[in-house]
């Protein structure tokens, strides 16, 4: 856009001498419209990308939550889980009393 504006302004006297202001205005409008369309397409693509990334992340977390709920419901706890639970609870007790009240 800046390049197009600079070209149009640098050739202003020539354009005025040949009475071609309307043609230059249309050419500038076409360039600006093209840039606007490109920016709009980029915005839509960016929105789709970030929206789908957020959706898939939320779906993954919900799946993990559902898997954990089924394990708790079926009382399926492997030895590593109990180690992790003890480690987290000991960290909470050591650092702050807010978590152990």
C-alpha positions in Angstrom: 0.0 0.0 0.0 2.8 2.4 0.8 4.6 1.6 -2.4 1.5 2.3 -4.4 0.8 5.6 -2.6 4.4 6.7 -3.1 4.3 6.0 -6.8 1.0 7.9 -7.1 2.3 10.9 -5.2 5.6 11.1 -7.0 3.9 11.1 -10.4 1.2 13.6 -9.3 2.3 16.4 -11.7 2.5 14.1 -14.6 -0.9 12.7 -13.8 -2.4 16.2 -13.5 -0.7 17.3 -16.7 -2.3 14.5 -18.7 -5.6 14.8 -16.9 -5.4 11.1 -15.7 -6.5 11.6 -12.1 -9.6 9.3 -12.5 -7.5 6.5 -14.0 -4.9 6.8 -11.2 -7.6 6.9 -8.6 -9.1 3.7 -10.0 -5.7 2.0 -10.1 -4.9 3.0 -6.5 -8.4 1.8 -5.4 -7.8 -1.5 -7.1 -4.5 -2.0 -5.3 -6.0 -1.1 -2.0 -8.9 -3.4 -2.6 -6.5 -6.3 -3.4 -4.6 -5.7 -0.2 -7.8 -5.6 1.8 -9.0 -8.9 0.3 -5.6 -10.5 1.1 -5.7 -9.2 4.7 -9.2 -10.5 5.0 -8.2 -14.0 3.7 -5.3 -14.0 6.1 -7.5 -13.1 9.0 -10.0 -15.9 8.2 -7.2 -18.4 7.9 -5.6 -17.3 11.2 -9.0 -17.5 12.9 -9.7 -21.0 11.6 -6.2 -22.2 12.7 -6.4 -20.8 16.2 -10.0 -21.8 16.6 -9.3 -25.4 15.6 -6.2 -25.5 17.8 -8.2 -24.4 20.8 -11.0 -26.8 20.0 -8.6 -29.8 19.6 -6.8 -28.8 22.8 -10.1 -28.7 24.7 -11.2 -32.0 23.2 -7.9 -33.6 24.3 -8.3 -32.3 27.9 -11.9 -33.5 28.0 -10.9 -36.9 26.8 -8.2 -37.1 29.4 -10.6 -36.1 32.1 -13.1 -38.7 30.9 -10.4 -41.4 30.9 -9.4 -40.4 34.4 -13.0 -40.5 35.6 -13.5 -44.0 34.2 -10.3 -45.1 36.0 -11.5 -43.7 39.3 -14.9 -45.1 38.8 -13.5 -48.6 38.1 -10.8 -48.1 40.8 -8.0 -48.8 38.4 -4.9 -47.4 40.0 -1.5 -48.5 39.0 1.5 -48.2 41.3 2.9 -45.1 39.5 -0.3 -43.3 40.1 -0.1 -43.7 43.9 3.6 -42.6 43.8 2.5 -39.4 41.9 -0.3 -38.7 44.3 2.0 -39.1 47.3 4.6 -36.9 45.7 2.1 -34.1 45.0 0.6 -34.2 48.4 4.1 -34.2 50.1 5.1 -31.2 47.9 2.0 -29.3 48.9 2.6 -30.0 52.6 6.2 -28.9 52.5 5.7 -25.7 50.7 2.5 -24.2 52.1 0.0 -25.0 54.8 -2.9 -23.6 52.7 -3.3 -26.9 50.9 -3.4 -29.2 54.0 -6.1 -27.4 55.9 
